[in-house]
Amino acid sequence: TYIKIKKTLAIKCQVIQLIVDEDCPNTYIQLYQKNERIIKKDGTRHPNPAQCFILVVNSDYKYINSINEKTSHVAVNVDLKPGKYYIFCDVDYRIETADHNTYGFTVTFYSKTPLKNLTNVTEEIDVIKGLETCMYNYCKENFKPINHKSGVQIYQSENFVKKYLLF
């Protein structure tokens, strides 16, 4: 199963909703950027490789797996139980041109169980809030909080942000 994404400068990160009806162990989610061999309408080629990013979370925005690398494609392996999942994904072509509509990428899903319920929900999801919630949940589960003098608990999330959320 796959979904093609048209990249725009206005929306940096795309969100795909996946609804799973039965156990899907060893599911591979792979992101492919447009290949540099493809020539655009203006005669130039697509940049390759660019920074590719996938983050998989459940419906409560609990971190499941992610990858962030400068390469032509990336993949994560996840074991999915029945439920709703969000896949945050992006290819950062670092483009400044007006002809940004020719940029895009494809996200493919490989599983023994057919995955049919894929929807691009980028327009319906608050992407920043989703990423912040995922980061908070991840840090809460993996790091000890530091008690600030104001009474607020702070989690050391710098490594998580550098590794998983920032290019």
LUMZADO-209905 format. One record per residue: z, y, x of N, C-alpha, C in turn. Coordinates in nm, 4 decimals, always signed. Layout:
// residues N
{{Z; Y; X}; {Z; Y; X}; {Z; Y; X}}
...
This chain:
// residues 167
{{+0.0000; -0.1166; +0.0842}; {+0.0000; +0.0000; +0.0000}; {+0.0000; +0.1234; +0.0891}}
{{-0.0661; +0.2279; +0.0458}; {-0.0683; +0.3498; +0.1268}; {-0.0759; +0.4725; +0.0369}}
{{-0.0440; +0.5865; +0.0967}; {-0.0564; +0.7140; +0.0282}; {-0.1103; +0.8139; +0.1295}}
{{-0.2136; +0.8892; +0.0904}; {-0.2711; +0.9908; +0.1781}; {-0.2045; +1.1245; +0.1474}}
{{-0.1744; +1.1980; +0.2542}; {-0.1072; +1.3269; +0.2422}; {-0.2009; +1.4360; +0.2929}}
{{-0.2196; +1.5387; +0.2113}; {-0.2921; +1.6571; +0.2571}; {-0.1898; +1.7546; +0.3106}}
{{-0.2069; +1.7940; +0.4335}; {-0.1113; +1.8811; +0.5016}; {-0.1410; +2.0265; +0.4705}}
{{-0.0359; +2.1031; +0.4442}; {-0.0501; +2.2474; +0.4296}; {+0.0531; +2.3149; +0.5181}}
{{+0.0268; +2.4385; +0.5511}; {+0.1224; +2.5133; +0.6312}; {+0.2428; +2.5541; +0.5483}}
{{+0.2250; +2.5659; +0.4178}; {+0.3347; +2.6098; +0.3312}; {+0.4448; +2.5048; +0.3208}}
{{+0.4085; +2.3776; +0.3209}; {+0.5071; +2.2701; +0.3076}; {+0.5073; +2.1906; +0.4372}}
{{+0.6148; +2.2023; +0.5142}; {+0.6216; +2.1374; +0.6444}; {+0.6470; +1.9872; +0.6348}}
{{+0.7324; +1.9463; +0.5427}; {+0.7732; +1.8061; +0.5338}; {+0.7365; +1.7522; +0.3958}}
{{+0.6748; +1.6380; +0.3925}; {+0.6391; +1.5742; +0.2663}; {+0.7461; +1.4723; +0.2298}}
{{+0.7657; +1.4493; +0.1003}; {+0.8639; +1.3518; +0.0540}; {+0.7949; +1.2536; -0.0399}}
{{+0.8035; +1.1261; -0.0048}; {+0.7476; +1.0198; -0.0876}; {+0.8633; +0.9448; -0.1507}}
{{+0.8563; +0.9270; -0.2815}; {+0.9567; +0.8476; -0.3527}; {+0.9038; +0.7052; -0.3671}}
{{+0.9879; +0.6103; -0.3349}; {+0.9534; +0.4689; -0.3453}; {+1.0576; +0.4016; -0.4334}}
{{+1.0136; +0.3385; -0.5402}; {+1.1040; +0.2631; -0.6271}; {+1.0773; +0.1149; -0.6038}}
{{+1.1826; +0.0431; -0.5641}; {+1.1724; -0.0986; -0.5298}; {+1.2371; -0.1808; -0.6410}}
{{+1.1632; -0.2800; -0.6932}; {+1.2132; -0.3637; -0.8032}; {+1.2837; -0.4902; -0.7564}}
{{+1.2500; -0.5389; -0.6368}; {+1.3126; -0.6602; -0.5844}; {+1.3304; -0.6485; -0.4340}}
{{+1.4099; -0.7360; -0.3750}; {+1.4353; -0.7301; -0.2309}; {+1.3049; -0.7275; -0.1526}}
{{+1.2989; -0.6372; -0.0543}; {+1.1822; -0.6255; +0.0337}; {+1.2304; -0.6226; +0.1786}}
{{+1.2681; -0.7393; +0.2328}; {+1.3112; -0.7407; +0.3728}; {+1.1924; -0.7167; +0.4659}}
{{+1.2220; -0.6662; +0.5842}; {+1.1191; -0.6428; +0.6865}; {+0.9994; -0.5632; +0.6356}}
{{+1.0274; -0.4534; +0.5697}; {+0.9224; -0.3642; +0.5237}; {+0.8918; -0.2647; +0.6355}}
{{+0.7655; -0.2516; +0.6686}; {+0.7236; -0.1566; +0.7715}; {+0.6621; -0.0353; +0.7042}}
{{+0.7113; +0.0809; +0.7419}; {+0.6556; +0.2065; +0.6934}; {+0.5935; +0.2737; +0.8148}}
{{+0.4646; +0.3013; +0.8058}; {+0.3920; +0.3528; +0.9208}; {+0.3180; +0.4808; +0.8824}}
{{+0.3191; +0.5777; +0.9727}; {+0.2513; +0.7044; +0.9515}; {+0.1400; +0.7166; +1.0545}}
{{+0.0182; +0.7451; +1.0061}; {-0.0974; +0.7651; +1.0930}; {-0.1455; +0.9085; +1.0768}}
{{-0.1615; +0.9785; +1.1874}; {-0.2234; +1.1102; +1.1792}; {-0.3745; +1.0938; +1.1836}}
{{-0.4452; +1.1991; +1.1436}; {-0.5910; +1.1940; +1.1540}; {-0.6292; +1.1808; +1.3004}}
{{-0.7263; +1.0994; +1.3276}; {-0.7646; +1.0665; +1.4640}; {-0.8467; +1.1777; +1.5276}}
{{-0.8302; +1.1959; +1.6575}; {-0.9035; +1.2995; +1.7295}; {-1.0540; +1.2730; +1.7303}}
{{-1.0960; +1.1526; +1.6983}; {-1.2398; +1.1233; +1.6935}; {-1.3056; +1.1863; +1.5707}}
{{-1.2231; +1.2235; +1.4704}; {-1.2768; +1.2831; +1.3486}; {-1.3096; +1.4300; +1.3752}}
{{-1.4297; +1.4684; +1.3419}; {-1.4734; +1.6069; +1.3625}; {-1.4562; +1.6827; +1.2308}}
{{-1.3907; +1.7983; +1.2404}; {-1.3661; +1.8813; +1.1226}; {-1.4940; +1.9569; +1.0824}}
{{-1.4888; +2.0226; +0.9670}; {-1.6043; +2.0963; +0.9159}; {-1.6514; +2.2046; +1.0117}}
{{-1.5594; +2.2638; +1.0864}; {-1.5976; +2.3718; +1.1781}; {-1.6490; +2.3195; +1.3135}}
{{-1.6608; +2.1868; +1.3274}; {-1.7147; +2.1281; +1.4494}; {-1.6112; +2.0932; +1.5551}}
{{-1.4875; +2.1326; +1.5341}; {-1.3817; +2.0988; +1.6294}; {-1.3193; +1.9653; +1.5911}}
{{-1.2424; +1.9121; +1.6830}; {-1.1775; +1.7828; +1.6590}; {-1.0314; +1.8018; +1.6196}}
{{-0.9780; +1.7014; +1.5533}; {-0.8353; +1.7032; +1.5198}; {-0.7526; +1.6871; +1.6463}}
{{-0.6416; +1.7584; +1.6554}; {-0.5553; +1.7397; +1.7727}; {-0.4863; +1.6038; +1.7654}}
{{-0.4779; +1.5374; +1.8787}; {-0.4175; +1.4058; +1.8802}; {-0.3657; +1.3797; +2.0210}}
{{-0.2473; +1.3347; +2.0440}; {-0.1460; +1.3103; +1.9422}; {-0.0628; +1.4342; +1.9116}}
{{-0.0008; +1.4310; +1.7973}; {+0.0909; +1.5367; +1.7546}; {+0.2260; +1.4715; +1.7270}}
{{+0.3254; +1.5529; +1.6971}; {+0.4599; +1.5010; +1.6706}; {+0.4619; +1.4372; +1.5318}}
{{+0.5006; +1.3089; +1.5244}; {+0.5075; +1.2347; +1.3979}; {+0.6529; +1.2036; +1.3642}}
{{+0.6855; +1.2104; +1.2364}; {+0.8238; +1.2010; +1.1929}; {+0.8332; +1.1224; +1.0623}}
{{+0.9243; +1.0238; +1.0579}; {+0.9567; +0.9513; +0.9352}; {+1.1085; +0.9408; +0.9266}}
{{+1.1626; +0.9692; +0.8110}; {+1.3056; +0.9507; +0.7841}; {+1.3173; +0.8818; +0.6491}}
{{+1.3843; +0.7663; +0.6450}; {+1.4006; +0.6901; +0.5209}; {+1.5461; +0.7011; +0.4769}}
{{+1.5663; +0.7393; +0.3502}; {+1.7007; +0.7503; +0.2931}; {+1.7009; +0.6836; +0.1560}}
{{+1.8208; +0.6490; +0.1079}; {+1.8291; +0.5946; -0.0279}; {+1.8447; +0.7090; -0.1284}}
{{+1.8655; +0.6769; -0.2546}; {+1.8720; +0.7799; -0.3585}; {+1.9929; +0.8718; -0.3438}}
{{+2.0947; +0.8287; -0.2684}; {+2.2115; +0.9134; -0.2408}; {+2.1958; +0.9887; -0.1086}}
{{+2.0768; +0.9854; -0.0526}; {+2.0464; +1.0491; +0.0759}; {+2.1291; +0.9918; +0.1903}}
{{+2.1540; +0.8631; +0.1835}; {+2.2194; +0.7933; +0.2951}; {+2.1102; +0.7485; +0.3916}}
{{+2.1315; +0.7785; +0.5188}; {+2.0364; +0.7470; +0.6245}; {+2.0133; +0.5967; +0.6344}}
{{+1.8860; +0.5559; +0.6428}; {+1.8515; +0.4154; +0.6619}; {+1.7846; +0.3942; +0.7974}}
{{+1.6811; +0.4701; +0.8262}; {+1.6125; +0.4571; +0.9546}; {+1.5213; +0.5776; +0.9731}}
{{+1.4851; +0.6042; +1.0990}; {+1.3933; +0.7148; +1.1248}; {+1.3284; +0.6990; +1.2610}}
{{+1.2236; +0.7779; +1.2804}; {+1.1565; +0.7857; +1.4103}; {+1.0939; +0.9239; +1.4209}}
{{+1.0889; +0.9741; +1.5432}; {+1.0336; +1.1061; +1.5695}; {+0.9738; +1.1013; +1.7101}}
{{+0.8410; +1.0928; +1.7198}; {+0.7774; +1.0787; +1.8504}; {+0.6442; +1.1532; +1.8541}}
{{+0.6032; +1.1897; +1.9733}; {+0.4716; +1.2490; +1.9917}; {+0.3746; +1.1367; +2.0232}}
{{+0.3027; +1.0950; +1.9224}; {+0.2089; +0.9838; +1.9340}; {+0.1137; +0.9893; +1.8150}}
{{+0.0123; +0.9061; +1.8129}; {-0.0844; +0.9100; +1.7030}; {-0.0342; +0.8405; +1.5764}}
{{+0.0674; +0.7555; +1.5904}; {+0.1284; +0.6953; +1.4715}; {+0.2695; +0.6462; +1.5063}}
{{+0.3533; +0.6380; +1.4045}; {+0.4900; +0.5883; +1.4209}; {+0.5200; +0.4907; +1.3085}}
{{+0.6200; +0.4043; +1.3303}; {+0.6574; +0.3057; +1.2286}; {+0.8067; +0.2789; +1.2335}}
{{+0.8629; +0.2500; +1.1171}; {+1.0018; +0.2061; +1.1077}; {+1.0052; +0.0756; +1.0301}}
{{+1.1041; -0.0061; +1.0607}; {+1.1254; -0.1326; +0.9908}; {+1.2534; -0.1184; +0.9087}}
{{+1.2454; -0.1467; +0.7792}; {+1.3617; -0.1337; +0.6919}; {+1.3732; -0.2548; +0.6001}}
{{+1.4957; -0.2890; +0.5663}; {+1.5219; -0.3900; +0.4642}; {+1.5581; -0.3152; +0.3368}}
{{+1.4759; -0.3286; +0.2344}; {+1.4956; -0.2537; +0.1112}; {+1.5477; -0.3441; +0.0008}}
{{+1.6508; -0.2979; -0.0644}; {+1.7058; -0.3627; -0.1841}; {+1.6496; -0.2902; -0.3057}}
{{+1.6624; -0.3481; -0.4253}; {+1.6161; -0.2752; -0.5436}; {+1.6832; -0.1384; -0.5533}}
{{+1.6031; -0.0378; -0.5828}; {+1.6551; +0.0980; -0.5954}; {+1.5489; +0.2003; -0.5619}}
{{+1.5937; +0.3258; -0.5515}; {+1.5050; +0.4378; -0.5230}; {+1.5279; +0.4853; -0.3792}}
{{+1.4185; +0.5152; -0.3110}; {+1.4234; +0.5614; -0.1729}; {+1.3354; +0.6852; -0.1579}}
{{+1.3704; +0.7661; -0.0588}; {+1.2885; +0.8810; -0.0236}; {+1.2457; +0.8679; +0.1211}}
{{+1.1182; +0.8933; +0.1452}; {+1.0646; +0.8912; +0.2798}; {+1.0217; +1.0345; +0.3117}}
{{+1.0945; +1.0985; +0.4024}; {+1.0577; +1.2306; +0.4510}; {+0.9625; +1.2085; +0.5677}}
{{+0.8477; +1.2743; +0.5661}; {+0.7507; +1.2495; +0.6722}; {+0.6700; +1.3754; +0.7020}}
{{+0.6226; +1.3819; +0.8257}; {+0.5437; +1.4973; +0.8659}; {+0.4688; +1.4665; +0.9944}}
{{+0.3585; +1.5360; +1.0129}; {+0.2894; +1.5414; +1.1408}; {+0.2811; +1.6891; +1.1751}}
{{+0.3402; +1.7265; +1.2861}; {+0.3410; +1.8657; +1.3278}; {+0.2232; +1.8892; +1.4212}}
{{+0.1119; +1.9339; +1.3622}; {-0.0078; +1.9601; +1.4413}; {+0.0027; +2.0907; +1.5192}}
{{+0.1048; +2.1720; +1.4875}; {+0.1230; +2.3034; +1.5510}; {-0.0059; +2.3843; +1.5415}}
{{-0.0511; +2.3997; +1.4189}; {-0.1773; +2.4699; +1.3955}; {-0.1510; +2.6110; +1.3459}}
{{-0.2383; +2.6991; +1.3835}; {-0.2278; +2.8389; +1.3416}; {-0.3557; +2.8839; +1.2723}}
{{-0.4464; +2.7932; +1.2463}; {-0.5754; +2.8310; +1.1899}; {-0.5688; +2.8402; +1.0387}}
{{-0.6649; +2.9104; +0.9817}; {-0.6717; +2.9247; +0.8361}; {-0.7237; +2.7969; +0.7716}}
{{-0.7959; +2.7153; +0.8464}; {-0.8550; +2.5934; +0.7915}; {-0.7575; +2.4767; +0.8019}}
{{-0.6370; +2.4941; +0.7470}; {-0.5345; +2.3908; +0.7600}; {-0.5496; +2.2783; +0.6591}}
{{-0.6348; +2.2940; +0.5585}; {-0.6479; +2.1913; +0.4556}; {-0.7165; +2.0652; +0.5062}}
{{-0.7803; +2.0720; +0.6225}; {-0.8454; +1.9525; +0.6759}; {-0.7476; +1.8627; +0.7493}}
{{-0.6245; +1.9091; +0.7670}; {-0.5242; +1.8296; +0.8362}; {-0.4495; +1.7431; +0.7352}}
{{-0.4118; +1.6259; +0.7781}; {-0.3378; +1.5390; +0.6899}; {-0.2966; +1.4128; +0.7627}}
{{-0.2373; +1.3220; +0.6870}; {-0.1968; +1.1947; +0.7448}; {-0.1846; +1.0914; +0.6350}}
{{-0.1713; +0.9660; +0.6758}; {-0.1574; +0.8552; +0.5815}; {-0.0282; +0.7814; +0.6121}}
{{+0.0440; +0.7450; +0.5067}; {+0.1650; +0.6654; +0.5199}; {+0.1368; +0.5302; +0.4546}}
{{+0.1537; +0.4230; +0.5321}; {+0.1274; +0.2887; +0.4816}; {+0.2576; +0.2095; +0.4725}}
{{+0.2600; +0.1153; +0.3803}; {+0.3773; +0.0318; +0.3553}; {+0.3330; -0.1136; +0.3613}}
{{+0.3952; -0.1900; +0.4511}; {+0.3644; -0.3321; +0.4668}; {+0.4869; -0.4116; +0.4260}}
{{+0.4697; -0.4998; +0.3274}; {+0.5817; -0.5791; +0.2779}; {+0.5281; -0.7080; +0.2173}}
{{+0.6106; -0.8133; +0.2197}; {+0.5721; -0.9384; +0.1540}; {+0.5655; -0.9197; +0.0031}}
{{+0.6466; -0.8280; -0.0474}; {+0.6475; -0.7957; -0.1894}; {+0.5632; -0.6709; -0.2109}}
{{+0.4663; -0.6740; -0.3020}; {+0.3836; -0.5550; -0.3239}; {+0.4690; -0.4350; -0.3671}}
{{+0.4435; -0.3221; -0.3058}; {+0.5118; -0.1980; -0.3403}; {+0.4141; -0.1111; -0.4188}}
{{+0.4453; -0.0869; -0.5448}; {+0.3516; -0.0167; -0.6317}; {+0.3992; +0.1210; -0.6742}}
{{+0.5285; +0.1442; -0.6678}; {+0.5846; +0.2668; -0.7235}; {+0.6024; +0.3744; -0.6168}}
{{+0.4911; +0.4280; -0.5677}; {+0.4920; +0.5341; -0.4671}; {+0.4462; +0.6643; -0.5304}}
{{+0.5213; +0.7704; -0.5072}; {+0.4856; +0.9012; -0.5610}; {+0.5187; +1.0090; -0.4594}}
{{+0.4278; +1.1024; -0.4403}; {+0.4574; +1.2184; -0.3574}; {+0.5378; +1.3159; -0.4437}}
{{+0.6653; +1.3332; -0.4114}; {+0.7556; +1.4173; -0.4918}; {+0.7971; +1.5440; -0.4159}}
{{+0.7178; +1.5843; -0.3187}; {+0.7516; +1.7000; -0.2364}; {+0.7776; +1.8233; -0.3214}}
{{+0.6976; +1.8447; -0.4235}; {+0.7129; +1.9636; -0.5086}; {+0.8391; +1.9560; -0.5946}}
{{+0.8918; +1.8367; -0.6185}; {+1.0066; +1.8190; -0.7077}; {+1.1405; +1.8126; -0.6345}}
{{+1.1387; +1.7890; -0.5045}; {+1.2602; +1.7695; -0.4254}; {+1.2871; +1.8937; -0.3409}}
{{+1.4133; +1.9314; -0.3318}; {+1.4523; +2.0370; -0.2387}; {+1.4628; +1.9708; -0.1012}}
{{+1.3577; +1.9844; -0.0214}; {+1.3469; +1.9137; +0.1061}; {+1.4622; +1.9489; +0.1995}}
{{+1.4934; +2.0765; +0.2106}; {+1.6003; +2.1189; +0.3019}; {+1.7341; +2.0616; +0.2574}}
{{+1.7628; +2.0685; +0.1292}; {+1.8894; +2.0139; +0.0781}; {+1.8958; +1.8631; +0.1027}}
{{+1.7845; +1.7938; +0.0832}; {+1.7806; +1.6503; +0.1074}; {+1.8080; +1.6153; +0.2520}}
{{+1.7446; +1.6894; +0.3443}; {+1.7667; +1.6646; +0.4870}; {+1.9095; +1.6992; +0.5278}}
{{+1.9628; +1.8083; +0.4739}; {+2.1012; +1.8458; +0.5050}; {+2.1993; +1.7405; +0.4533}}
{{+2.1752; +1.6905; +0.3324}; {+2.2631; +1.5882; +0.2747}; {+2.2573; +1.4608; +0.3565}}
{{+2.1374; +1.4213; +0.3986}; {+2.1226; +1.3028; +0.4837}; {+2.1979; +1.3220; +0.6143}}
{{+2.1825; +1.4380; +0.6762}; {+2.2498; +1.4649; +0.8030}; {+2.4014; +1.4608; +0.7840}}
{{+2.4512; +1.5196; +0.6761}; {+2.5947; +1.5191; +0.6487}; {+2.6454; +1.3761; +0.6317}}
{{+2.5754; +1.2966; +0.5491}; {+2.6168; +1.1574; +0.5262}; {+2.6157; +1.0773; +0.6555}}
{{+2.5128; +1.0960; +0.7371}; {+2.5027; +1.0241; +0.8643}; {+2.6189; +1.0609; +0.9561}}
{{+2.6439; +1.1890; +0.9698}; {+2.7504; +1.2359; +1.0594}; {+2.8874; +1.1916; +1.0097}}
{{+2.9067; +1.1947; +0.8788}; {+3.0334; +1.1531; +0.8190}; {+3.0625; +1.0060; +0.8499}}
{{+2.9590; +0.9243; +0.8503}; {+2.9759; +0.7812; +0.8760}; {+2.9846; +0.7481; +1.0251}}
{{+2.9305; +0.8325; +1.1121}; {+2.9179; +0.7971; +1.2528}; {+2.9982; +0.8812; +1.3507}}
{{+3.0531; +0.9927; +1.3067}; {+3.1267; +1.0800; +1.3974}; {+3.2620; +1.1166; +1.3390}}
{{+3.3577; +1.1412; +1.4255}; {+3.4885; +1.1872; +1.3816}; {+3.4823; +1.3372; +1.3582}}
{{+3.5423; +1.3845; +1.2498}; {+3.5380; +1.5279; +1.2227}; {+3.6320; +1.6055; +1.3150}}
{{+3.5960; +1.7292; +1.3376}; {+3.6812; +1.8225; +1.4098}; {+3.7376; +1.9179; +1.3052}}
{{+3.8676; +1.9330; +1.3015}; {+3.9285; +2.0231; +1.2040}; {+3.9252; +2.1660; +1.2562}}
{{+3.8508; +2.2488; +1.1876}; {+3.8412; +2.3900; +1.2239}; {+3.9664; +2.4620; +1.1763}}
{{+4.0014; +2.5729; +1.2411}; {+4.1229; +2.6470; +1.2038}; {+4.1187; +2.6974; +1.0595}}
{{+3.9993; +2.7072; +1.0017}; {+3.9876; +2.7508; +0.8623}; {+4.0161; +2.6378; +0.7644}}
{{+4.0332; +2.5149; +0.8167}; {+4.0566; +2.3995; +0.7300}; {+3.9315; +2.3195; +0.7004}}
{{+3.8177; +2.3700; +0.7433}; {+3.6912; +2.3018; +0.7209}; {+3.6726; +2.1935; +0.8269}}
{{+3.6247; +2.0762; +0.7841}; {+3.5954; +1.9697; +0.8799}; {+3.4524; +1.9855; +0.9299}}
{{+3.4359; +1.9814; +1.0608}; {+3.3053; +1.9975; +1.1231}; {+3.2692; +1.8658; +1.1905}}
{{+3.1445; +1.8241; +1.1710}; {+3.0967; +1.7021; +1.2353}; {+3.0019; +1.7402; +1.3480}}
{{+3.0164; +1.6753; +1.4621}; {+2.9287; +1.7014; +1.5754}; {+2.7948; +1.6351; +1.5484}}
{{+2.7007; +1.7119; +1.5003}; {+2.5723; +1.6555; +1.4589}; {+2.4577; +1.6927; +1.5517}}
{{+2.4863; +1.7599; +1.6610}; {+2.3799; +1.8113; +1.7468}; {+2.2850; +1.7015; +1.7940}}
{{+2.3366; +1.5881; +1.8384}; {+2.2498; +1.4802; +1.8865}; {+2.1632; +1.4240; +1.7745}}
{{+2.2199; +1.4111; +1.6550}; {+2.1430; +1.3617; +1.5412}; {+2.0287; +1.4579; +1.5101}}
{{+2.0580; +1.5863; +1.5066}; {+1.9563; +1.6852; +1.4762}; {+1.8466; +1.6831; +1.5814}}
{{+1.8837; +1.6791; +1.7078}; {+1.7846; +1.6777; +1.8147}; {+1.6978; +1.5515; +1.8101}}
{{+1.7606; +1.4393; +1.7823}; {+1.6872; +1.3125; +1.7870}; {+1.6031; +1.2878; +1.6625}}
{{+1.6553; +1.3231; +1.5452}; {+1.5898; +1.2804; +1.4226}; {+1.5255; +1.3909; +1.3383}}
{{+1.5756; +1.5121; +1.3480}; {+1.5266; +1.6115; +1.2539}; {+1.4461; +1.7240; +1.3160}}
{{+1.4565; +1.7480; +1.4432}; {+1.3849; +1.8594; +1.5049}; {+1.2755; +1.8087; +1.5977}}
{{+1.1705; +1.8852; +1.6073}; {+1.0624; +1.8510; +1.6994}; {+1.0904; +1.9129; +1.8342}}
